[in-house]
Amino acid sequence: MYTRLFDSFEMPAPDPERWQEQLRDFARSVRQRLLSHRDMARISMGHVPFTAELLPHVEALLAVFRTAGLPDRIAAEAGDLISTYVDGFVLEEGMWQDRAAQQSGDDPSMARPDWREMADEMQKYFASLPAADFPHLRALAGLMVTDSSDERFDIGLEIILRGLASYLPDPEARANPGDRRAPDAT
């Protein structure tokens, strides 16, 4: 069942000028596929993608990293990092959906958490903490939880992509020219 989830999935030909965009599209597409089938994120986290059907997808993802110019060690880890991020994020979304279903009595597949209500509740809680003990939680309370799961996903993905870009050997080749000099990845 998990393998069939990716039957029609195709990675584009690696493009070193668009590698971050290609990875954004990849991550968003995988997230949508996992969200469309209940418990697929949980299955994905326990599934090793080394089957004849899934290996071509792993190969295509690695090609994007290497064509972009990432050092081999970073390219080797990056696919797992992004996959784990997507799986974990979708797993969390499913847990919030289950919680919403328990509270409302709805079918879990039909329940939708009220993200704005949850964000407001968490922001108020963080803002109410004692300033002397939690100055950072209080200062960032309004930014730590947003009202959109899509926005949270995209921000997390952007953090990962910018981190990967810092490993590119040529600062001019980075998508974000304001980044610092890349640390040595070897």
C-alpha positions in Angstrom: 0.0 0.0 0.0 2.8 2.5 0.9 4.7 1.7 -2.3 1.6 2.3 -4.4 1.3 5.8 -2.9 4.3 6.7 -5.1 3.3 4.9 -8.3 2.7 8.0 -10.3 5.3 10.1 -8.6 8.1 11.5 -10.8 11.0 13.7 -9.8 11.9 16.2 -12.4 15.4 16.1 -14.0 17.9 17.6 -11.5 18.4 21.3 -12.2 21.2 22.9 -10.1 19.6 26.4 -10.6 16.2 25.2 -9.2 17.3 22.5 -6.7 15.6 24.2 -3.7 12.4 24.7 -5.6 12.5 21.0 -6.7 12.9 19.9 -3.1 10.1 22.2 -1.9 7.8 20.6 -4.6 9.0 17.1 -3.6 8.4 17.7 0.1 5.0 19.3 -0.4 3.9 16.5 -2.8 5.0 13.8 -0.4 3.2 15.5 2.5 0.0 15.7 0.4 0.2 12.0 -0.5 0.8 11.0 3.1 -2.1 13.2 4.3 -4.5 11.7 1.8 -4.1 8.3 3.3 -4.6 7.8 7.0 -1.6 6.4 8.9 0.7 6.5 5.9 3.2 8.7 7.8 3.4 6.1 10.6 3.9 3.4 8.0 6.5 5.5 6.2 8.5 6.0 9.3 8.7 2.3 9.8 9.3 1.5 6.2 12.8 1.3 4.7 12.6 2.6 1.1 14.9 0.0 -0.4 12.4 -1.9 -2.5 12.6 -2.2 -6.3 9.7 0.2 -6.6 11.0 2.9 -4.3 14.8 2.8 -5.1 14.3 4.9 -8.3 12.7 7.7 -6.2 15.6 7.6 -3.7 18.1 7.7 -6.7 16.3 10.7 -8.2 16.3 12.6 -4.9 20.0 12.0 -4.4 20.6 13.2 -8.0 19.0 16.6 -7.1 21.3 17.0 -4.1 24.5 16.0 -5.9 23.6 18.0 -9.1 23.1 21.0 -6.8 26.7 20.6 -5.7 26.2 19.4 -2.1 29.1 17.4 -0.7 28.5 13.7 -0.9 28.3 13.3 2.9 25.6 15.9 3.1 23.8 14.6 0.0 23.8 11.1 1.6 22.1 12.4 4.7 19.8 15.0 3.2 17.2 12.6 1.7 16.7 10.9 5.1 16.5 14.3 6.8 13.8 15.7 4.5 11.8 12.4 4.5 12.0 12.3 8.3 10.8 15.9 8.5 7.9 15.3 6.2 6.9 12.0 7.9 7.1 13.5 11.4 5.2 16.6 10.4 2.4 14.5 8.9 2.4 12.2 11.8 1.9 15.2 14.1 -0.9 16.5 11.9 -2.6 13.1 12.2 -2.3 13.1 16.0 -4.0 16.6 16.1 -6.7 15.3 13.8 -7.3 12.3 16.1 -7.4 14.7 19.1 -10.0 16.9 17.3 -12.1 13.8 16.6 -12.0 12.7 20.2 -13.1 16.1 21.4 -15.9 16.4 18.8 -17.0 12.8 18.5 -16.4 12.9 14.7 -14.9 10.2 12.5 -11.1 10.8 12.6 -10.9 11.0 8.8 -13.5 13.8 8.8 -12.3 15.8 11.9 -10.4 19.0 11.3 -8.5 20.7 14.2 -9.2 24.4 14.7 -5.6 25.5 14.2 -6.4 29.2 15.0 -8.0 28.2 18.3 -5.1 25.9 19.2 -2.6 28.6 18.2 -4.4 31.2 20.3 -4.5 28.9 23.3 -0.8 28.1 23.1 0.2 31.7 22.5 -1.8 32.8 25.5 -0.2 30.1 27.6 3.4 31.0 26.6 2.7 34.7 27.1 1.4 34.0 30.7 4.5 32.2 31.8 6.7 33.9 34.5 9.0 36.4 32.6 11.9 35.7 35.0 11.8 31.9 34.2 10.7 31.9 30.6 11.8 35.2 28.9 12.3 33.6 25.5 9.0 31.7 25.4 7.2 34.9 26.4 9.0 37.0 23.8 8.4 34.6 21.0 4.9 33.4 22.1 3.1 35.1 19.1 5.5 33.5 16.6 6.0 30.0 17.9 2.6 28.7 16.9 0.9 29.9 13.7 -2.7 29.4 12.5 -1.6 27.4 9.4 -0.2 24.0 9.3 0.9 24.7 5.7 2.8 27.8 6.9 4.5 25.8 9.7 5.5 23.1 7.2 6.9 25.6 4.8 8.9 27.5 7.4 10.4 24.2 8.7 11.3 23.1 5.2 12.9 26.5 4.5 15.1 26.1 7.5 16.3 22.8 6.2 16.9 24.0 2.7 18.8 27.0 3.8 20.9 24.8 6.0 21.6 22.5 3.1 22.5 25.5 1.0 25.2 26.5 3.5 27.1 23.4 2.5 27.4 24.4 -1.2 31.1 25.0 -1.9 30.5 28.2 -4.0 28.7 31.0 -2.2 27.6 32.4 -5.5 25.7 29.2 -6.3 23.5 29.5 -3.3 19.9 30.4 -3.7 20.2 32.8 -0.7 23.3 35.1 -1.4 23.1 36.6 2.1 24.1 33.3 3.7 27.5 33.0 5.5 30.4 31.1 4.1 29.6 27.3 4.2 31.1 25.3 7.0 33.4 22.4 6.0 31.2 19.3 5.5 33.9 16.7 5.5 
